[in-house]
Amino acid sequence: MRFSLTNIGKIAQADIEINGLTVLGGYNDIGKSTIGKTLFSVIKTISDIEQETLEAITEQIEQELIEFSVEIRKITGERFSIPLKNQENIEKYISVLLLKIREELHALSFSTTEATKIDNLLNSLEERIKKICHPEKNESYKKVFDSINYSLFRGDIQNNHAVTTESSIVSTDEACELEISLERGRTISFLIKGDFLFQNVTLVDSPLVVGWVSAVGVSRTHIKETFGHYVFDLLNKIRFSTEESYDLIPDSQRKLVEKIRRIIGGLMFYDRAQRNFVFKQENMVVQPINLASGIKIFGIIQMLLAGEMIIPNTVLMIDEPEAHLHPEWQLKYAEVLTQLVDMGVYVLVSTHSPYMIEALKHYSDKLQQEKITNFYLGSAGEHGTIFSDVTQNLDALFELLAKPMQRLAFES
């Protein structure tokens, strides 16, 4: 599926094909991570629209209840806390909750004027909540996309170098058409027709996430605002990887898990008793704080496989994995990623490591994935970064990444 991004972040134009293995190369701060995060927002919005809409509705209702409590306090002088639990049938739950609130307030002694104000507030609250609970389909996509986008970019998604304040994300596929329009970073329209190819998406940009398990259980809104939606998403996915779950996965995934075990010398999983991720090496259990970052990077892949979170027709995005890997393990990691592609997983990697790029090219060729492998090079332009398809000739990509060493040799 091809995505065309225009005036997104630092990007002036990027036409990116995701149909197997997709590799984004270039200098730091050129927009590689922006592409991954933007496409994560798009895919997550569409694949999880029902759950994300429910969460968005819940968050909006929470805000409405907070504001209602403030107004009630102005009238009564009393704090009126209104707890909201996660519910699948949120509208029914809220209806019962508001009826209870109305009965409790009516049981108190108020003047006629105060009682009228309270009734007006309750009636107005009920009307707003009804509208929130029945959003139009396109409005749902817009709100969810904006919510995820904001958690990733804090609203700073517009290309400030462009001559226009308009941005877009477009995809035309045989089975699906997608068109997203933005103005000053806010979604104006989100239109989708047909069957979307991808079932889910996972974004990994740091091994440190395995040390943040204590954040799970805190307000989901707080986690998303603090760490970003993709961190919240990843933490929840890898928590499905118990030690027992490794015995239940299909043979194709088990082979790859065992390959990773041989590389790092053990298995990583979520220990429910300890409420923490652990690394088991023979009979020894090691806490994440005492693990090398490289082991965590491979361990995250193990846990996603154990929880069956990366399966055919899902997308796995890896942002600069080489930052935590020795060159030898970069090669092994590249081999693991190409084997995931062979299993039907769509993989997008952003990197500035010649080791990683050469290894991805080598192993994708070895597995005869040439037709579903694409390499892109980001280069600075007058109005932002242009990403060019260099799949047929990687010389420009390697030349760019070799320049620092050449300059160092020249200075010597």
N, C-alpha and C positions, 0 to 999 in steps of 0.2 A: 504494500500500500504506500503510495507516494504522498508526502505532505509538503506543501509549499508554505513557508513562513516568510512574511513580509513585514519589515519594521517592528520586529520583536526584540526588545532589549538592545544589545549591540548589533543585532543582525539586520542588515538591509534586505538580503534575500538568501534563502536556503531552500533548495528542493531536495528533500531527503526521502530515499526509498527504504522502507523497512519490509523486507521479504525473506529474511534469513539472518545474515550477519551484517550489521551496519557499523562502520568505523568512522569516527570523526577525529581528525587530526589538526594540529596547529599550535600556535603559541598559547601561553596562558592569557586569560582575559580577552579571548577572541569571540566567545559566545558558544563554545561547545556545550558547557553545562546548561546554558539557557535553552538550547534545543532539547536536551534530555528532559529538563523540568517542564518545559512547555508541552511537549508531547505526553509526558506523564499526566499533566493536568487534563489534556484532551481525552486520553484513553481512560483514565480513572473516572472522569465525568460520565462517559458513555457506558462503560462496563458496569459501574456501580451506581447508576442513576437512581434506582429505587432506594437503596440504603443511604446514599448521600443526600437524596431529597429528604428522607425522613430525618436525618441528622440536621440538615439545614433548617427544616421546619421546627425541630425541637429547639435549636439554638435561637431562632427568631421568637418562638413562644417564651423561652426563658427570659429573653430581653424584655418582652412585653410584660411578663409577670413582675419583673424587677421594677419597671417603670410604674406599673400599677400599684405596687407596694409603696413606692415613694409617694405617689399621689394620695393613697389612703392614709399614710402617716401624716401628711400635711393637714388632713381633715381631723383625724382622731388623736394625733399625738402619740400613737402606739406603733411599735414595730410589728409588721404583719408579714412574717416569712412564709413564702409559698414554695415548698419543695416540689421539684418536677423530676419524676423518675422516667427512665427510658422505657418507652412503650411502642409496640408495633402499631396498635390502633390508637394513635396519639389523640385523634379527634374525640373518640369516645371517652378516653381517659380524662381529657381536659373538660369535656362536658360535665362529667361527674364531679370533677374537682371544683369547677366554677359554681355548681349548684351547692356544694358543701360550703364554699366561701360565702356565697350569698346568704345561706341560712345562718352561718356563724355571725356575719355582720348584722343581719336583721335581729338577731337575738340580743344585741347590745343596745344601749340607750343613746339615741341621737336626737338632735332637734330635727324638725321637719326639713329645714334647709340642708342640714348635713346628710340626712337620709336620701334626699333627692340627688345630691351630688354623688353619693356612693352608688345609687342605682344607675345614674348616667354613666359613671365610670365602668361599672360592670357590663352594662349594655354595649358600650363602645368597645370594651375589651373582647366581648363575645363576637362581635362583628368582625373585628380585626383578625381574631384567631380563625374564624371560619374562612376568611380569604387566604390566610397563610396556609391552612390545611388543604386547600384546593387550588394549587398553582397551575397555570397553563403549562403544557409540556415544554414548550420552548423557553418559557420563563424559568422552569425548573433547571433546564440545562444551563441557562445564563447564570442563575444564582449559584449553582453548584460549581460551575467553572470559575466564576469570580472568587468564590470562597477558597477553592483549592489554590488558585493562582495567587491570591493575596497571601496565603500562608507561605508560599514559596518565594514570592518577589516583593512582598510588602507594598504592592501597588506600583512598584517601579519597573513596569514591563514595557513601557513605551520607548521606542528608539529616539533618543534626543538629538541624534545627528540627522534625522530625516527631515525633509522639507514639508512633510505632512504630519498631522497628529493621528492619522488613521493607520491601523495595523490589521493584519488578517492571517488566518490559518485556513488553508483550503486543501481538500483532498478529493480527487475524482477517481473512483475505482469502479470496476464493472459492477460490483454488487452494492456499492455504497458511495453516496455523495455527501461531503461535509463542507460547510462554509461557516467560518466564525469571523465576525467583524468586530473590531474594537476601536474605540475613540478615546484618546488620552489614557489608555490602559484599562478602560472599562468596557465590558462586553455589551455591544449594541444588539447583536443578533447571533444566535447559535442554531443553525439549521442542519438537520441530518435526515437523509433519506436512504432507505435500503438496509441491508444487513451488515453490521459492523464486524470486521474480521477478528479483532482481538477481544479475548474474554476477560483479561485482566492485565495489570502492569505492576512491576516492582522496580523501585529505584534504590540503588545502593551507592552511597558516596563516601562512606566512612566506616571502618571497622569498630569505631568507638561506640556504635549503637548498642552493641552487646553489653556495654556497661551501664546503659540507661534504663534497664528493666524496671528500676524503682519508679520510673515515670509512668509506667502502665498502672492504671487504677486512679491516677489523677484525672481531673477534668479533661476530656478529649479536646475541648476547645483550647484549654491552656497548653496542652502538648503541641497541638497544631500551630498555635501562635508562636510558641517558644522555639520549637525544633523544625517545624514544617510538616505538612501533611504526609509527605513520603516517609518521614521517620516514624510517625505514628502508625502508618500503614505497615512498614517493615517490622516494627516491634511486635505488632499483633500477629503477623504471619509467622515469624520464627518462633513464637511461643507455642505453636502447634507441634513443635518437634520434640517430643519426649523420647527417652531412650527406647521405649517399646515401639514407637512409631516407625523406627527403622526396619522392624520385622514385617511391616505391613505394606511397604511400597512395592511397586512393580519391579520386575527383574531389570528392565532397562535403566531405571533410576538407581537401583541397588548397585549395579556395576559401576556407575559413576561415583556414588557415595564411597564405595570401596576403593576406587582409584584415589579419591581425595584423602581417604584414611591412610593409604600408603604414603602419600606425599607429606602429610602433616603429623602422621604417627598416632592418630586417634579420632574420636568422634566428638562433635560438639552438639549439645542438646539443651532443652529447657528442663531443669529439675524442679518439679512442682513442690516438692518438700522444702527445698531451699528458696523457692521463688526467685531463682536466678539461673542464668546460663552457665553451663559448666563444660569443661573439656576433659573427656575420659581417655586416658592413655594407659592401656592395659588395666591394672588395678588401681591406678592413681587418678584422683580427681583434682583438677586444677581450676581455680577461680579465674574469671576473665581478666581481672586486674593484673594477674601474673603471667598473662599470655603475650606472646609477640603479636604485633599487628597482622603479620602475614598469615599466622594461623587463624586469626579471627576472620580475615578476608575469605579464606577457603571454607572456614566453618560456617559462615553465613550461607554459602551455596549448599553445603551439606544440610543445614536446617531447613532451607527452602525446599529442598528435594524431599526431606523426611516428612514435611508437612504437606507435600504435594501442592505447593504453591507456584512452582514453575513446571508447567505441563504444556502439552501442545496447544498452540494458539494463544499463549500468554506471552507477554513481553518482559524481558529482563534488561534493565538499563544499569550499566556500571560506569561510574564517573572516576576516571583516572586511577585505576587499581594499582598502577605501578608505583604510586606514592608510598605504598606500604610493602612492596615486594622486592626482594633481591632479584637481579636479572635472571638467575636460573629459575626462580619460582614464577617470574613473569612468563617465561616460556610454558611452564606447566599450566599456569592459569589460563593462558591463551588456548591451550589444547582442551582444557575442560570446557571453556566457552564454546568452542567449535563443536564439541560433542553434544552440548546442550542444543545447538542448532540442529544437529543430526536427529535429535529427539523430537523436533517440531517446535522448539521454543524460539521465539524471535529475540535476538540479542543486539543491543545497541551499546557500543563502547566509545567513550571519549577518552583520548589519550594524547600525550606528547612524548611517548617513549618509542624510539626506533626498535627496541627489543620487542615490545608488545606488538607493534604494527607488523614487523617482519614475521613474528611467530603466528599471528592471526592469519596472515597471508599464506604462510607455509602449511598450517594445519587445515585451513579451509580448502586449499588446493588438494591436500592429501585425501580429504574426505569428499572430493569432487563437488564442492559447494560453490564453484566459480559463478554459476548463474544466479545464485542467491546471496552473493557477497558484494558489498558496495563500500568503497572508500571515498571520503570527502576531505577536502582541505579548506580550512578557513583562512581568508586573507583580508587584510584591512582595505576598505574602499573609502571613497569620499564621504559617503553617507552611512557608513557602517560596514560590517563584515559581509563578505560574499563567500558562500560555501560552494565549491566547485567539485564536480564528480571527477575523481582521478583514478577510478577503478582500473582502467586500461593501462595506466602508466603511473606508477608510484614514485617516479624519479623526483618530481617537484616536492612531494611530501618528505622524502628522505633528505633531499637537499636542504629544505627548511630546517629540519631537526638536526642536521649535521653542522650547520653554520657555527654554533657556539664552539664546538671542538676545533673547527677549522680556524676560527679567529684566535683561539687560545694557542694553537700550533704556530700561527703566524706571529703572534706576540712573542713567543719563545724564541 
